């Protein structure tokens, strides 16, 4: 069982937001002109809640001093002074739970868990389902008006306080989650974690080998995230000299912002 990082009320709030919107749509709107869309919305709600529940209970890759210690003479390692052990590179000791997490990415406050080697891909898919959820929540409220033919939209919205609340709330969460999704995908494509991206050369292996020392190209990088999550053992990472010896390599996100993927300019 995952040790608690933050108050359990954070998870309850997440659950209540999703369930409230779902119940409001099911019981307060009796006509949906786009039934396939609403059927897909039900699937999205189920996937969002199931992924949320899984991540909250998942093992992000807790390292055990008894079974996961490496010999520093044979493998690149990171010594943890708290666990007094040599663990694989890219791991980090999380003080709030007093454990080391393999390929540590970040602490997720909203999910009350760590994101690491064994649940990072699931976290990315969770963000995708959440984006669908908040987008469809606003879309259904706007277009699924039971009296659309006989009632002006302004009157309908004034009469339905749930509609007035749901759209801006959904838009707010959609924007936040979209930014988080783009950042998560950008770091994944570039073969780094959010923790490595934020710390940079403060990490000794980034300082010695560069910020692209684990970059194999974004196709292989994404495949590695899926592979290391499914395999039973923890990945032993070996950094190598890369493109940082010349000009600093641009991230996928930077290339998109610089218009390098979709323009001839």
N, C-alpha and C positions, 0 to 999 in steps of 0.2 A: 504494500500500500504506500502510495506517495505521501511523504510527510508534507504537512501544510506549510506553505510559504506565507500566505496572507489569510485574513479572516474568511471564514466560509461564506459570509454574507455576500462577497463579491460574486461567487458562483451562483448563489441564489438569485441575485439581481439579473445576471445574464439569462438564467432559466426563465425568470418571470417575464422579462421583456419579450422573449420569443413566444412563450405560451400565450401571453396576453394578446399579442397581435393576432396569433392564429385563432384563438377562441373568439375574438372580436369579429374576425372575418367570417368564421363559420356560422355563428349564431345571430349576427346582426345584419348580415346581408343575405337575402334569400334568392337572389338571382345573379348569375354570372354569365355575361354574354360570351366570355371566352373560357369555356369549360376545360379545354386541354391545358390552358395556361394555369388555371387554378389547380388542376390535377398535378401539374409539375410543381406548383408552389407547395403542395402537401408533401411531395417527395423531398423538396429542398428543406422544409422544416424538419422532417425526420432525419435527414442527413446531417443537418446542422447540430441538432440535439445529440445525435449518436456520436458525432465526432467530438463535440464538446465534452460529453461524458467520458469518452475513451481517453482523450488527452488529459483530463483531470485525474484519471486513475492510472495512467500509463507510466512505465519506467522509461525515463529519457535516456538511460544509459548509465546507471549508477555503477561506479567501479568499486570493487571489493579489494581491500588490502590483502585478503587471503588468497585470492585466485587470479587477480588481474595485474599483479605487480610484474614489471618487466626488468630484464637485466640491461642496465645502461651501456654495457660493453657490447651488446649485440643489437640493440635497437635505439633509435632516437627516443628519448623520454623527457618527461617533465616531472621534477621532484616536487611532491606536495609536502610542505612542512607540517600541515595539520594531520594528514594521514600517515606521514613519515614513510611514504612509498614512492617508487618511480612508476608513473602511469604513462600511457601513450600521449604523444603530443596532441595538442588541441583540446585536451581535457582542462577542466577548471574546478576548483573547490568552491562550492556554494556554502557560504557560512550559515545561512538561515536554516539549512537542513543538515549541515555538517557532513556533506558527502561530496565526492568528486563525480562530475558528469562527463562522460566521453563525448568528444567533439561538441563541446558546449556552444550553443547558439545564443540563447538569451533566456531571461526569466520573464514569463508572461504573467503579468499581474491579473489580467482579466480571466485567465484560465486557471490561475492559482497553481501553476506548475512550471517546471523547467522544460525548455526545448533543447534537445540534444540529439545524439546520434541515432537513437532508437525511436524517435517520434517526430523528427523534423519534416519528413515528407508528409506525414499525416497532418501536421500543422499547416503546411502549404495548401493541401486539399481542403482543410477546414476553412481557410480564408476564402477559397473559391466558392464554397457552398454558402458562406456568410455573405459574400458579395451578391450572389444570386438572391439570397433571402431578402436582404434590405432593398435591392432593386425592385424585386417583384412585390414587396410589401407596399411600396409607394405606387407602383403601377396598377395594382389591383384596386386600391382605394380610389384612384383617379378615374379609372375606366369602368369599374364594375358598380355602376349606379343603378339600383333597382328601379328607380323612377326617372331614368335619364330622359325619356321621351316626353315626360309630362312636367318635369321640374327643372328649373334653371339650376345650373351647376352652383352658382353662388348661394342660392337658397339651400340646396342640398348640403353644401359644406357647412353652412352656418347652423344647420339643424343637426349635423352629425359631428359631435365634438371629437369622436374617435378618429374621424377622417382628418380633422384639423391637426391632431397630435401625431398621427402615424406618419404622414408624409415628411415633415421636417425632421422628425426623429430618425426615420429610415435614411434620409439624405445625409444627416450628420454622421451616422455610423458608417454609411457607405463610403463617404469621403475619407474618414479615418482608416477604415479597413483597406481601402484601395491604396492609400499611401503605404501602409504597412505591407501589403501584398507586393507592390512594386519593389520596395526595398528588400523584402525577403527573397523575391525572385532574382533581383539583381545580384545579391551576395551569393546566392546559390549558383547562378550562371557563371560567376567569376571564381568559383572554387574557394570561397571563404565563408566564414560565419559572421553573424552580426557582431559578435564579441570581438573577433579579429579585425573587423572593419572599424570598430570604434576605438580599439586600443592601438592598432597599427604597430609601429616600431617599439612600443613599450613591451611587446612580447619578443623574447630573445630570438625565436626562430624567424619571425618576420623581419627583425633587424638584420639578421645574418643572411637570410636567403631572399628577402623581398616579399611584397604582398601578393605575388602570384606564384608562390612556391608550391602550391597544391593545385594549380590551374591546369587542367587537361583539355580545355575547350568546353563550351557550355553544354554540348550534348553529353559528353562523358561525365562532366561534373554533376549533371542532374541524374544520370544513370548511377553514379556513385552514391548519391544521397539515398536512392531507392535500394541499392544493393546493401549498403552498410546497415540500413534499418532492418532488412530481412535476415541477414546472416546472424548466427548465434554468437560468434565471437566478436570482440571489439576490433575495430580497424587499427592497424599499426601504420601510422602516417610517416612517410619519409619526405621531408622537404628537399627541394632542389633549386639550384640557381635558375632564374627565368628571365623574362623580358625586362625586369626592373633594372638590369645592368645598363640598358640604353635609356631611351625616353620612357617615362612612366606610362604603363599600359592603361588605356581607358577602360572603364567598366562598361558592361552592356547598357546600363542606365545612362551613363554619360554619352555613349554613342547614339542612343535614341534621342537624347536631348540635343545633341549636336547635329541631328538630321543626317546621320551617316548610313542609316538602313533603308530609308524610304525616299531618297532624293538623289539626283545626279549632281547636285550642286556641291 
